[in-house]
Amino acid sequence: MFFGKLWRRLHGEEELPEYIEGLLPEREFHRILDRERALADRHSVDFCLILFRTADSNTSRAHLSRVARILVERLRSTDVAGWLSTTEV
């Protein structure tokens, strides 16, 4: 899990303990990012990762749910949304 290990090494953050509907849990999201990175490398193409900082780990669940709902409503069938860290989607 390239992205997960790198993130934890740089920031020392733990995984988000709570599930927010519509967003993949951090571990699963990192697994998909690793797969997409490998596919992009294999075919010598780029892929895009958009990162949203959701404030801090004290942000209300209602706020996080709203962010998740907005993202999920706008995803294409080929897009994936999930937690990169405890404060970033």
PDB file of N, CA, C and O in Angstrom:
ATOM      1  N   MET A   1       0.838  -1.178   0.000  1.00  0.00           N
ATOM      2  CA  MET A   1       0.000   0.000   0.000  1.00  0.00           C
ATOM      3  C   MET A   1       0.882   1.240   0.000  1.00  0.00           C
ATOM      4  O   MET A   1       1.131   1.835   1.049  1.00  0.00           O
ATOM      5  N   PHE A   2       1.340   1.616  -1.152  1.00  0.00           N
ATOM      6  CA  PHE A   2       2.277   2.714  -1.292  1.00  0.00           C
ATOM      7  C   PHE A   2       1.773   4.006  -0.661  1.00  0.00           C
ATOM      8  O   PHE A   2       2.466   4.604   0.163  1.00  0.00           O
ATOM      9  N   PHE A   3       0.567   4.443  -1.042  1.00  0.00           N
ATOM     10  CA  PHE A   3       0.069   5.724  -0.544  1.00  0.00           C
ATOM     11  C   PHE A   3      -0.170   5.696   0.961  1.00  0.00           C
ATOM     12  O   PHE A   3       0.147   6.661   1.657  1.00  0.00           O
ATOM     13  N   GLY A   4      -0.722   4.604   1.464  1.00  0.00           N
ATOM     14  CA  GLY A   4      -1.011   4.492   2.891  1.00  0.00           C
ATOM     15  C   GLY A   4       0.243   4.548   3.744  1.00  0.00           C
ATOM     16  O   GLY A   4       0.292   5.264   4.745  1.00  0.00           O
ATOM     17  N   LYS A   5       1.257   3.792   3.345  1.00  0.00           N
ATOM     18  CA  LYS A   5       2.509   3.784   4.101  1.00  0.00           C
ATOM     19  C   LYS A   5       3.188   5.140   4.040  1.00  0.00           C
ATOM     20  O   LYS A   5       3.692   5.634   5.049  1.00  0.00           O
ATOM     21  N   LEU A   6       3.200   5.739   2.862  1.00  0.00           N
ATOM     22  CA  LEU A   6       3.817   7.050   2.712  1.00  0.00           C
ATOM     23  C   LEU A   6       3.107   8.088   3.571  1.00  0.00           C
ATOM     24  O   LEU A   6       3.752   8.877   4.262  1.00  0.00           O
ATOM     25  N   TRP A   7       1.773   8.086   3.527  1.00  0.00           N
ATOM     26  CA  TRP A   7       1.005   9.061   4.304  1.00  0.00           C
ATOM     27  C   TRP A   7       1.282   8.914   5.791  1.00  0.00           C
ATOM     28  O   TRP A   7       1.538   9.905   6.475  1.00  0.00           O
ATOM     29  N   ARG A   8       1.234   7.693   6.297  1.00  0.00           N
ATOM     30  CA  ARG A   8       1.462   7.482   7.725  1.00  0.00           C
ATOM     31  C   ARG A   8       2.876   7.869   8.128  1.00  0.00           C
ATOM     32  O   ARG A   8       3.088   8.396   9.220  1.00  0.00           O
ATOM     33  N   ARG A   9       3.848   7.612   7.253  1.00  0.00           N
ATOM     34  CA  ARG A   9       5.230   7.966   7.554  1.00  0.00           C
ATOM     35  C   ARG A   9       5.371   9.480   7.633  1.00  0.00           C
ATOM     36  O   ARG A   9       6.065   9.992   8.512  1.00  0.00           O
ATOM     37  N   LEU A  10       4.718  10.202   6.724  1.00  0.00           N
ATOM     38  CA  LEU A  10       4.839  11.658   6.700  1.00  0.00           C
ATOM     39  C   LEU A  10       4.032  12.345   7.794  1.00  0.00           C
ATOM     40  O   LEU A  10       4.471  13.350   8.353  1.00  0.00           O
ATOM     41  N   HIS A  11       2.855  11.807   8.101  1.00  0.00           N
ATOM     42  CA  HIS A  11       1.939  12.509   8.999  1.00  0.00           C
ATOM     43  C   HIS A  11       1.642  11.776  10.299  1.00  0.00           C
ATOM     44  O   HIS A  11       1.125  12.379  11.239  1.00  0.00           O
ATOM     45  N   GLY A  12       1.955  10.506  10.369  1.00  0.00           N
ATOM     46  CA  GLY A  12       1.727   9.747  11.584  1.00  0.00           C
ATOM     47  C   GLY A  12       0.287   9.700  12.027  1.00  0.00           C
ATOM     48  O   GLY A  12       0.014   9.642  13.226  1.00  0.00           O
ATOM     49  N   GLU A  13      -0.651   9.723  11.086  1.00  0.00           N
ATOM     50  CA  GLU A  13      -2.064   9.738  11.447  1.00  0.00           C
ATOM     51  C   GLU A  13      -2.648   8.334  11.429  1.00  0.00           C
ATOM     52  O   GLU A  13      -2.178   7.457  10.705  1.00  0.00           O
ATOM     53  N   GLU A  14      -3.657   8.144  12.219  1.00  0.00           N
ATOM     54  CA  GLU A  14      -4.371   6.873  12.275  1.00  0.00           C
ATOM     55  C   GLU A  14      -5.513   6.878  11.275  1.00  0.00           C
ATOM     56  O   GLU A  14      -5.877   7.925  10.739  1.00  0.00           O
ATOM     57  N   GLU A  15      -6.072   5.712  11.029  1.00  0.00           N
ATOM     58  CA  GLU A  15      -7.213   5.622  10.127  1.00  0.00           C
ATOM     59  C   GLU A  15      -8.455   6.224  10.764  1.00  0.00           C
ATOM     60  O   GLU A  15      -8.599   6.244  11.986  1.00  0.00           O
ATOM     61  N   LEU A  16      -9.344   6.711   9.916  1.00  0.00           N
ATOM     62  CA  LEU A  16     -10.617   7.244  10.401  1.00  0.00           C
ATOM     63  C   LEU A  16     -11.428   6.088  10.966  1.00  0.00           C
ATOM     64  O   LEU A  16     -11.718   5.141  10.235  1.00  0.00           O
ATOM     65  N   PRO A  17     -11.798   6.130  12.221  1.00  0.00           N
ATOM     66  CA  PRO A  17     -12.486   5.000  12.829  1.00  0.00           C
ATOM     67  C   PRO A  17     -13.942   4.851  12.429  1.00  0.00           C
ATOM     68  O   PRO A  17     -14.484   3.747  12.479  1.00  0.00           O
ATOM     69  N   GLU A  18     -14.579   5.931  12.036  1.00  0.00           N
ATOM     70  CA  GLU A  18     -16.007   5.887  11.742  1.00  0.00           C
ATOM     71  C   GLU A  18     -16.251   5.776  10.247  1.00  0.00           C
ATOM     72  O   GLU A  18     -15.507   6.329   9.437  1.00  0.00           O
ATOM     73  N   TYR A  19     -17.303   5.054   9.897  1.00  0.00           N
ATOM     74  CA  TYR A  19     -17.707   4.916   8.505  1.00  0.00           C
ATOM     75  C   TYR A  19     -18.614   6.084   8.141  1.00  0.00           C
ATOM     76  O   TYR A  19     -19.557   6.397   8.868  1.00  0.00           O
ATOM     77  N   ILE A  20     -18.331   6.715   7.031  1.00  0.00           N
ATOM     78  CA  ILE A  20     -19.190   7.770   6.503  1.00  0.00           C
ATOM     79  C   ILE A  20     -19.773   7.244   5.203  1.00  0.00           C
ATOM     80  O   ILE A  20     -19.026   6.891   4.290  1.00  0.00           O
ATOM     81  N   GLU A  21     -21.089   7.185   5.104  1.00  0.00           N
ATOM     82  CA  GLU A  21     -21.753   6.597   3.949  1.00  0.00           C
ATOM     83  C   GLU A  21     -21.301   7.241   2.648  1.00  0.00           C
ATOM     84  O   GLU A  21     -21.274   8.466   2.526  1.00  0.00           O
ATOM     85  N   GLY A  22     -20.947   6.412   1.682  1.00  0.00           N
ATOM     86  CA  GLY A  22     -20.567   6.879   0.367  1.00  0.00           C
ATOM     87  C   GLY A  22     -19.073   6.951   0.133  1.00  0.00           C
ATOM     88  O   GLY A  22     -18.628   6.984  -1.015  1.00  0.00           O
ATOM     89  N   LEU A  23     -18.291   6.976   1.203  1.00  0.00           N
ATOM     90  CA  LEU A  23     -16.838   7.044   1.061  1.00  0.00           C
ATOM     91  C   LEU A  23     -16.213   5.722   1.486  1.00  0.00           C
ATOM     92  O   LEU A  23     -16.578   5.151   2.513  1.00  0.00           O
ATOM     93  N   LEU A  24     -15.268   5.247   0.687  1.00  0.00           N
ATOM     94  CA  LEU A  24     -14.574   4.020   1.053  1.00  0.00           C
ATOM     95  C   LEU A  24     -13.731   4.253   2.302  1.00  0.00           C
ATOM     96  O   LEU A  24     -13.180   5.338   2.489  1.00  0.00           O
ATOM     97  N   PRO A  25     -13.631   3.249   3.147  1.00  0.00           N
ATOM     98  CA  PRO A  25     -12.730   3.359   4.295  1.00  0.00           C
ATOM     99  C   PRO A  25     -11.292   3.543   3.805  1.00  0.00           C
ATOM    100  O   PRO A  25     -10.948   3.148   2.691  1.00  0.00           O
ATOM    101  N   GLU A  26     -10.480   4.134   4.633  1.00  0.00           N
ATOM    102  CA  GLU A  26      -9.109   4.473   4.262  1.00  0.00           C
ATOM    103  C   GLU A  26      -8.331   3.278   3.709  1.00  0.00           C
ATOM    104  O   GLU A  26      -7.679   3.399   2.672  1.00  0.00           O
ATOM    105  N   ARG A  27      -8.387   2.162   4.362  1.00  0.00           N
ATOM    106  CA  ARG A  27      -7.618   0.985   3.941  1.00  0.00           C
ATOM    107  C   ARG A  27      -8.027   0.521   2.541  1.00  0.00           C
ATOM    108  O   ARG A  27      -7.170   0.221   1.710  1.00  0.00           O
ATOM    109  N   GLU A  28      -9.322   0.464   2.286  1.00  0.00           N
ATOM    110  CA  GLU A  28      -9.825   0.039   0.976  1.00  0.00           C
ATOM    111  C   GLU A  28      -9.477   1.061  -0.101  1.00  0.00           C
ATOM    112  O   GLU A  28      -9.123   0.689  -1.219  1.00  0.00           O
ATOM    113  N   PHE A  29      -9.575   2.335   0.228  1.00  0.00           N
ATOM    114  CA  PHE A  29      -9.244   3.388  -0.726  1.00  0.00           C
ATOM    115  C   PHE A  29      -7.772   3.317  -1.114  1.00  0.00           C
ATOM    116  O   PHE A  29      -7.427   3.473  -2.286  1.00  0.00           O
ATOM    117  N   HIS A  30      -6.908   3.082  -0.135  1.00  0.00           N
ATOM    118  CA  HIS A  30      -5.478   2.955  -0.423  1.00  0.00           C
ATOM    119  C   HIS A  30      -5.199   1.744  -1.311  1.00  0.00           C
ATOM    120  O   HIS A  30      -4.326   1.794  -2.178  1.00  0.00           O
ATOM    121  N   ARG A  31      -5.935   0.665  -1.095  1.00  0.00           N
ATOM    122  CA  ARG A  31      -5.765  -0.534  -1.925  1.00  0.00           C
ATOM    123  C   ARG A  31      -6.112  -0.208  -3.385  1.00  0.00           C
ATOM    124  O   ARG A  31      -5.409  -0.626  -4.305  1.00  0.00           O
ATOM    125  N   ILE A  32      -7.183   0.530  -3.581  1.00  0.00           N
ATOM    126  CA  ILE A  32      -7.589   0.901  -4.935  1.00  0.00           C
ATOM    127  C   ILE A  32      -6.588   1.876  -5.550  1.00  0.00           C
ATOM    128  O   ILE A  32      -6.264   1.757  -6.731  1.00  0.00           O
ATOM    129  N   LEU A  33      -6.094   2.834  -4.774  1.00  0.00           N
ATOM    130  CA  LEU A  33      -5.078   3.761  -5.287  1.00  0.00           C
ATOM    131  C   LEU A  33      -3.829   3.012  -5.727  1.00  0.00           C
ATOM    132  O   LEU A  33      -3.259   3.310  -6.777  1.00  0.00           O
ATOM    133  N   ASP A  34      -3.406   2.049  -4.935  1.00  0.00           N
ATOM    134  CA  ASP A  34      -2.235   1.255  -5.304  1.00  0.00           C
ATOM    135  C   ASP A  34      -2.460   0.527  -6.624  1.00  0.00           C
ATOM    136  O   ASP A  34      -1.574   0.493  -7.477  1.00  0.00           O
ATOM    137  N   ARG A  35      -3.646  -0.056  -6.793  1.00  0.00           N
ATOM    138  CA  ARG A  35      -3.973  -0.761  -8.031  1.00  0.00           C
ATOM    139  C   ARG A  35      -3.983   0.201  -9.216  1.00  0.00           C
ATOM    140  O   ARG A  35      -3.426  -0.108 -10.270  1.00  0.00           O
ATOM    141  N   GLU A  36      -4.609   1.362  -9.050  1.00  0.00           N
ATOM    142  CA  GLU A  36      -4.672   2.343 -10.131  1.00  0.00           C
ATOM    143  C   GLU A  36      -3.283   2.859 -10.497  1.00  0.00           C
ATOM    144  O   GLU A  36      -2.984   3.071 -11.672  1.00  0.00           O
ATOM    145  N   ARG A  37      -2.451   3.058  -9.503  1.00  0.00           N
ATOM    146  CA  ARG A  37      -1.083   3.508  -9.758  1.00  0.00           C
ATOM    147  C   ARG A  37      -0.320   2.457 -10.551  1.00  0.00           C
ATOM    148  O   ARG A  37       0.398   2.787 -11.495  1.00  0.00           O
ATOM    149  N   ALA A  38      -0.473   1.203 -10.174  1.00  0.00           N
ATOM    150  CA  ALA A  38       0.198   0.118 -10.885  1.00  0.00           C
ATOM    151  C   ALA A  38      -0.281   0.030 -12.337  1.00  0.00           C
ATOM    152  O   ALA A  38       0.523  -0.169 -13.247  1.00  0.00           O
ATOM    153  N   LEU A  39      -1.587   0.177 -12.549  1.00  0.00           N
ATOM    154  CA  LEU A  39      -2.117   0.154 -13.911  1.00  0.00           C
ATOM    155  C   LEU A  39      -1.586   1.329 -14.735  1.00  0.00           C
ATOM    156  O   LEU A  39      -1.213   1.164 -15.896  1.00  0.00           O
ATOM    157  N   ALA A  40      -1.557   2.510 -14.126  1.00  0.00           N
ATOM    158  CA  ALA A  40      -1.044   3.688 -14.827  1.00  0.00           C
ATOM    159  C   ALA A  40       0.431   3.508 -15.174  1.00  0.00           C
ATOM    160  O   ALA A  40       0.856   3.840 -16.280  1.00  0.00           O
ATOM    161  N   ASP A  41       1.206   2.985 -14.235  1.00  0.00           N
ATOM    162  CA  ASP A  41       2.623   2.729 -14.498  1.00  0.00           C
ATOM    163  C   ASP A  41       2.800   1.707 -15.613  1.00  0.00           C
ATOM    164  O   ASP A  41       3.638   1.880 -16.498  1.00  0.00           O
ATOM    165  N   ARG A  42       2.015   0.651 -15.565  1.00  0.00           N
ATOM    166  CA  ARG A  42       2.119  -0.426 -16.555  1.00  0.00           C
ATOM    167  C   ARG A  42       1.855   0.077 -17.971  1.00  0.00           C
ATOM    168  O   ARG A  42       2.510  -0.350 -18.922  1.00  0.00           O
ATOM    169  N   HIS A  43       0.888   0.992 -18.106  1.00  0.00           N
ATOM    170  CA  HIS A  43       0.508   1.486 -19.423  1.00  0.00           C
ATOM    171  C   HIS A  43       1.114   2.854 -19.738  1.00  0.00           C
ATOM    172  O   HIS A  43       0.769   3.476 -20.743  1.00  0.00           O
ATOM    173  N   SER A  44       2.010   3.314 -18.883  1.00  0.00           N
ATOM    174  CA  SER A  44       2.693   4.603 -19.069  1.00  0.00           C
ATOM    175  C   SER A  44       1.712   5.760 -19.271  1.00  0.00           C
ATOM    176  O   SER A  44       1.886   6.594 -20.160  1.00  0.00           O
ATOM    177  N   VAL A  45       0.688   5.789 -18.433  1.00  0.00           N
ATOM    178  CA  VAL A  45      -0.287   6.882 -18.463  1.00  0.00           C
ATOM    179  C   VAL A  45      -0.410   7.482 -17.066  1.00  0.00           C
ATOM    180  O   VAL A  45       0.030   6.885 -16.083  1.00  0.00           O
ATOM    181  N   ASP A  46      -1.000   8.646 -16.989  1.00  0.00           N
ATOM    182  CA  ASP A  46      -1.215   9.314 -15.709  1.00  0.00           C
ATOM    183  C   ASP A  46      -2.596   8.981 -15.167  1.00  0.00           C
ATOM    184  O   ASP A  46      -3.484   8.550 -15.902  1.00  0.00           O
ATOM    185  N   PHE A  47      -2.756   9.188 -13.876  1.00  0.00           N
ATOM    186  CA  PHE A  47      -4.095   9.159 -13.292  1.00  0.00           C
ATOM    187  C   PHE A  47      -4.199  10.360 -12.364  1.00  0.00           C
ATOM    188  O   PHE A  47      -3.190  10.928 -11.944  1.00  0.00           O
ATOM    189  N   CYS A  48      -5.412  10.731 -12.058  1.00  0.00           N
ATOM    190  CA  CYS A  48      -5.653  11.957 -11.303  1.00  0.00           C
ATOM    191  C   CYS A  48      -6.180  11.626  -9.907  1.00  0.00           C
ATOM    192  O   CYS A  48      -7.071  10.792  -9.745  1.00  0.00           O
ATOM    193  N   LEU A  49      -5.623  12.283  -8.925  1.00  0.00           N
ATOM    194  CA  LEU A  49      -6.092  12.169  -7.547  1.00  0.00           C
ATOM    195  C   LEU A  49      -6.438  13.572  -7.072  1.00  0.00           C
ATOM    196  O   LEU A  49      -5.580  14.455  -7.041  1.00  0.00           O
ATOM    197  N   ILE A  50      -7.690  13.772  -6.705  1.00  0.00           N
ATOM    198  CA  ILE A  50      -8.126  15.058  -6.180  1.00  0.00           C
ATOM    199  C   ILE A  50      -8.286  14.908  -4.676  1.00  0.00           C
ATOM    200  O   ILE A  50      -8.927  13.971  -4.201  1.00  0.00           O
ATOM    201  N   LEU A  51      -7.706  15.828  -3.941  1.00  0.00           N
ATOM    202  CA  LEU A  51      -7.676  15.740  -2.489  1.00  0.00           C
ATOM    203  C   LEU A  51      -8.424  16.921  -1.879  1.00  0.00           C
ATOM    204  O   LEU A  51      -8.186  18.075  -2.237  1.00  0.00           O
ATOM    205  N   PHE A  52      -9.329  16.615  -0.953  1.00  0.00           N
ATOM    206  CA  PHE A  52     -10.049  17.647  -0.212  1.00  0.00           C
ATOM    207  C   PHE A  52      -9.693  17.522   1.258  1.00  0.00           C
ATOM    208  O   PHE A  52      -9.844  16.455   1.851  1.00  0.00           O
ATOM    209  N   ARG A  53      -9.225  18.604   1.840  1.00  0.00           N
ATOM    210  CA  ARG A  53      -8.970  18.608   3.280  1.00  0.00           C
ATOM    211  C   ARG A  53     -10.297  18.928   3.965  1.00  0.00           C
ATOM    212  O   ARG A  53     -10.942  19.928   3.653  1.00  0.00           O
ATOM    213  N   THR A  54     -10.689  18.079   4.888  1.00  0.00           N
ATOM    214  CA  THR A  54     -11.991  18.234   5.551  1.00  0.00           C
ATOM    215  C   THR A  54     -11.855  18.857   6.923  1.00  0.00           C
ATOM    216  O   THR A  54     -12.624  18.535   7.828  1.00  0.00           O
ATOM    217  N   ALA A  55     -10.898  19.735   7.088  1.00  0.00           N
ATOM    218  CA  ALA A  55     -10.618  20.414   8.365  1.00  0.00           C
ATOM    219  C   ALA A  55      -9.774  19.506   9.238  1.00  0.00           C
ATOM    220  O   ALA A  55      -8.668  19.132   8.848  1.00  0.00           O
ATOM    221  N   ASP A  56     -10.273  19.144  10.412  1.00  0.00           N
ATOM    222  CA  ASP A  56      -9.480  18.302  11.311  1.00  0.00           C
ATOM    223  C   ASP A  56     -10.326  17.146  11.821  1.00  0.00           C
ATOM    224  O   ASP A  56     -11.499  17.020  11.470  1.00  0.00           O
ATOM    225  N   SER A  57      -9.730  16.316  12.639  1.00  0.00           N
ATOM    226  CA  SER A  57     -10.428  15.119  13.118  1.00  0.00           C
ATOM    227  C   SER A  57     -11.594  15.450  14.047  1.00  0.00           C
ATOM    228  O   SER A  57     -12.359  14.556  14.406  1.00  0.00           O
ATOM    229  N   ASN A  58     -11.747  16.730  14.448  1.00  0.00           N
ATOM    230  CA  ASN A  58     -12.861  17.134  15.302  1.00  0.00           C
ATOM    231  C   ASN A  58     -14.060  17.649  14.493  1.00  0.00           C
ATOM    232  O   ASN A  58     -15.071  18.060  15.063  1.00  0.00           O
ATOM    233  N   THR A  59     -13.937  17.622  13.174  1.00  0.00           N
ATOM    234  CA  THR A  59     -15.035  18.079  12.329  1.00  0.00           C
ATOM    235  C   THR A  59     -16.265  17.216  12.591  1.00  0.00           C
ATOM    236  O   THR A  59     -16.151  16.005  12.778  1.00  0.00           O
ATOM    237  N   SER A  60     -17.418  17.833  12.604  1.00  0.00           N
ATOM    238  CA  SER A  60     -18.642  17.114  12.944  1.00  0.00           C
ATOM    239  C   SER A  60     -18.973  16.038  11.912  1.00  0.00           C
ATOM    240  O   SER A  60     -18.659  16.167  10.729  1.00  0.00           O
ATOM    241  N   ARG A  61     -19.604  14.996  12.383  1.00  0.00           N
ATOM    242  CA  ARG A  61     -20.033  13.907  11.509  1.00  0.00           C
ATOM    243  C   ARG A  61     -21.016  14.425  10.455  1.00  0.00           C
ATOM    244  O   ARG A  61     -20.999  13.958   9.315  1.00  0.00           O
ATOM    245  N   ALA A  62     -21.867  15.377  10.822  1.00  0.00           N
ATOM    246  CA  ALA A  62     -22.825  15.945   9.873  1.00  0.00           C
ATOM    247  C   ALA A  62     -22.091  16.634   8.718  1.00  0.00           C
ATOM    248  O   ALA A  62     -22.480  16.486   7.560  1.00  0.00           O
ATOM    249  N   HIS A  63     -21.044  17.377   9.029  1.00  0.00           N
ATOM    250  CA  HIS A  63     -20.261  18.051   7.997  1.00  0.00           C
ATOM    251  C   HIS A  63     -19.595  17.020   7.083  1.00  0.00           C
ATOM    252  O   HIS A  63     -19.637  17.162   5.861  1.00  0.00           O
ATOM    253  N   LEU A  64     -18.988  15.998   7.655  1.00  0.00           N
ATOM    254  CA  LEU A  64     -18.334  14.965   6.865  1.00  0.00           C
ATOM    255  C   LEU A  64     -19.340  14.221   5.993  1.00  0.00           C
ATOM    256  O   LEU A  64     -19.038  13.895   4.845  1.00  0.00           O
ATOM    257  N   SER A  65     -20.521  13.951   6.518  1.00  0.00           N
ATOM    258  CA  SER A  65     -21.561  13.284   5.749  1.00  0.00           C
ATOM    259  C   SER A  65     -22.008  14.143   4.571  1.00  0.00           C
ATOM    260  O   SER A  65     -22.270  13.630   3.483  1.00  0.00           O
ATOM    261  N   ARG A  66     -22.094  15.447   4.794  1.00  0.00           N
ATOM    262  CA  ARG A  66     -22.480  16.361   3.709  1.00  0.00           C
ATOM    263  C   ARG A  66     -21.421  16.366   2.609  1.00  0.00           C
ATOM    264  O   ARG A  66     -21.760  16.309   1.427  1.00  0.00           O
ATOM    265  N   VAL A  67     -20.150  16.434   2.981  1.00  0.00           N
ATOM    266  CA  VAL A  67     -19.057  16.378   2.002  1.00  0.00           C
ATOM    267  C   VAL A  67     -19.141  15.071   1.213  1.00  0.00           C
ATOM    268  O   VAL A  67     -19.023  15.075  -0.013  1.00  0.00           O
ATOM    269  N   ALA A  68     -19.342  13.959   1.911  1.00  0.00           N
ATOM    270  CA  ALA A  68     -19.449  12.652   1.250  1.00  0.00           C
ATOM    271  C   ALA A  68     -20.615  12.627   0.275  1.00  0.00           C
ATOM    272  O   ALA A  68     -20.469  12.149  -0.850  1.00  0.00           O
ATOM    273  N   ARG A  69     -21.767  13.133   0.688  1.00  0.00           N
ATOM    274  CA  ARG A  69     -22.950  13.125  -0.164  1.00  0.00           C
ATOM    275  C   ARG A  69     -22.719  13.935  -1.441  1.00  0.00           C
ATOM    276  O   ARG A  69     -23.089  13.501  -2.532  1.00  0.00           O
ATOM    277  N   ILE A  70     -22.114  15.101  -1.301  1.00  0.00           N
ATOM    278  CA  ILE A  70     -21.837  15.947  -2.467  1.00  0.00           C
ATOM    279  C   ILE A  70     -20.883  15.240  -3.421  1.00  0.00           C
ATOM    280  O   ILE A  70     -21.102  15.247  -4.633  1.00  0.00           O
ATOM    281  N   LEU A  71     -19.838  14.635  -2.892  1.00  0.00           N
ATOM    282  CA  LEU A  71     -18.888  13.913  -3.746  1.00  0.00           C
ATOM    283  C   LEU A  71     -19.549  12.753  -4.467  1.00  0.00           C
ATOM    284  O   LEU A  71     -19.394  12.595  -5.678  1.00  0.00           O
ATOM    285  N   VAL A  72     -20.278  11.951  -3.727  1.00  0.00           N
ATOM    286  CA  VAL A  72     -20.900  10.756  -4.302  1.00  0.00           C
ATOM    287  C   VAL A  72     -21.916  11.127  -5.381  1.00  0.00           C
ATOM    288  O   VAL A  72     -22.031  10.422  -6.383  1.00  0.00           O
ATOM    289  N   GLU A  73     -22.647  12.210  -5.194  1.00  0.00           N
ATOM    290  CA  GLU A  73     -23.629  12.645  -6.193  1.00  0.00           C
ATOM    291  C   GLU A  73     -22.974  13.018  -7.514  1.00  0.00           C
ATOM    292  O   GLU A  73     -23.621  12.956  -8.559  1.00  0.00           O
ATOM    293  N   ARG A  74     -21.722  13.397  -7.487  1.00  0.00           N
ATOM    294  CA  ARG A  74     -21.041  13.883  -8.685  1.00  0.00           C
ATOM    295  C   ARG A  74     -20.024  12.897  -9.266  1.00  0.00           C
ATOM    296  O   ARG A  74     -19.322  13.231 -10.220  1.00  0.00           O
ATOM    297  N   LEU A  75     -19.938  11.711  -8.714  1.00  0.00           N
ATOM    298  CA  LEU A  75     -18.990  10.717  -9.220  1.00  0.00           C
ATOM    299  C   LEU A  75     -19.460  10.112 -10.536  1.00  0.00           C
ATOM    300  O   LEU A  75     -20.650   9.870 -10.736  1.00  0.00           O
ATOM    301  N   ARG A  76     -18.519   9.877 -11.414  1.00  0.00           N
ATOM    302  CA  ARG A  76     -18.808   9.101 -12.627  1.00  0.00           C
ATOM    303  C   ARG A  76     -18.677   7.625 -12.272  1.00  0.00           C
ATOM    304  O   ARG A  76     -18.168   7.286 -11.204  1.00  0.00           O
ATOM    305  N   SER A  77     -19.126   6.758 -13.150  1.00  0.00           N
ATOM    306  CA  SER A  77     -19.081   5.321 -12.851  1.00  0.00           C
ATOM    307  C   SER A  77     -17.649   4.806 -12.699  1.00  0.00           C
ATOM    308  O   SER A  77     -17.430   3.763 -12.082  1.00  0.00           O
ATOM    309  N   THR A  78     -16.686   5.519 -13.251  1.00  0.00           N
ATOM    310  CA  THR A  78     -15.283   5.097 -13.148  1.00  0.00           C
ATOM    311  C   THR A  78     -14.542   5.754 -11.995  1.00  0.00           C
ATOM    312  O   THR A  78     -13.381   5.427 -11.750  1.00  0.00           O
ATOM    313  N   ASP A  79     -15.185   6.677 -11.277  1.00  0.00           N
ATOM    314  CA  ASP A  79     -14.547   7.390 -10.164  1.00  0.00           C
ATOM    315  C   ASP A  79     -14.698   6.617  -8.855  1.00  0.00           C
ATOM    316  O   ASP A  79     -15.605   5.800  -8.692  1.00  0.00           O
ATOM    317  N   VAL A  80     -13.788   6.899  -7.935  1.00  0.00           N
ATOM    318  CA  VAL A  80     -13.822   6.297  -6.606  1.00  0.00           C
ATOM    319  C   VAL A  80     -13.581   7.408  -5.592  1.00  0.00           C
ATOM    320  O   VAL A  80     -12.716   8.260  -5.796  1.00  0.00           O
ATOM    321  N   ALA A  81     -14.339   7.403  -4.506  1.00  0.00           N
ATOM    322  CA  ALA A  81     -14.137   8.389  -3.441  1.00  0.00           C
ATOM    323  C   ALA A  81     -13.898   7.646  -2.141  1.00  0.00           C
ATOM    324  O   ALA A  81     -14.585   6.669  -1.843  1.00  0.00           O
ATOM    325  N   GLY A  82     -12.929   8.104  -1.370  1.00  0.00           N
ATOM    326  CA  GLY A  82     -12.624   7.471  -0.105  1.00  0.00           C
ATOM    327  C   GLY A  82     -11.708   8.319   0.733  1.00  0.00           C
ATOM    328  O   GLY A  82     -11.267   9.388   0.312  1.00  0.00           O
ATOM    329  N   TRP A  83     -11.422   7.831   1.930  1.00  0.00           N
ATOM    330  CA  TRP A  83     -10.555   8.550   2.865  1.00  0.00           C
ATOM    331  C   TRP A  83      -9.100   8.291   2.543  1.00  0.00           C
ATOM    332  O   TRP A  83      -8.675   7.139   2.455  1.00  0.00           O
ATOM    333  N   LEU A  84      -8.318   9.379   2.363  1.00  0.00           N
ATOM    334  CA  LEU A  84      -6.883   9.246   2.203  1.00  0.00           C
ATOM    335  C   LEU A  84      -6.226   9.248   3.581  1.00  0.00           C
ATOM    336  O   LEU A  84      -5.232   8.559   3.811  1.00  0.00           O
ATOM    337  N   SER A  85      -6.788  10.021   4.477  1.00  0.00           N
ATOM    338  CA  SER A  85      -6.324  10.077   5.867  1.00  0.00           C
ATOM    339  C   SER A  85      -7.518  10.481   6.725  1.00  0.00           C
ATOM    340  O   SER A  85      -8.644  10.575   6.235  1.00  0.00           O
ATOM    341  N   THR A  86      -7.264  10.716   7.996  1.00  0.00           N
ATOM    342  CA  THR A  86      -8.372  11.084   8.888  1.00  0.00           C
ATOM    343  C   THR A  86      -8.975  12.433   8.566  1.00  0.00           C
ATOM    344  O   THR A  86     -10.098  12.716   8.983  1.00  0.00           O
ATOM    345  N   THR A  87      -8.255  13.282   7.829  1.00  0.00           N
ATOM    346  CA  THR A  87      -8.770  14.615   7.544  1.00  0.00           C
ATOM    347  C   THR A  87      -8.837  14.923   6.055  1.00  0.00           C
ATOM    348  O   THR A  87      -9.104  16.065   5.680  1.00  0.00           O
ATOM    349  N   GLU A  88      -8.604  13.943   5.205  1.00  0.00           N
ATOM    350  CA  GLU A  88      -8.602  14.197   3.764  1.00  0.00           C
ATOM    351  C   GLU A  88      -9.373  13.144   2.998  1.00  0.00           C
ATOM    352  O   GLU A  88      -9.235  11.943   3.232  1.00  0.00           O
ATOM    353  N   VAL A  89     -10.195  13.634   2.070  1.00  0.00           N
ATOM    354  CA  VAL A  89     -11.012  12.773   1.211  1.00  0.00           C
ATOM    355  C   VAL A  89     -10.447  12.864  -0.192  1.00  0.00           C
ATOM    356  O   VAL A  89     -10.965  12.225  -1.108  1.00  0.00           O
TER     357      VAL A  89
END
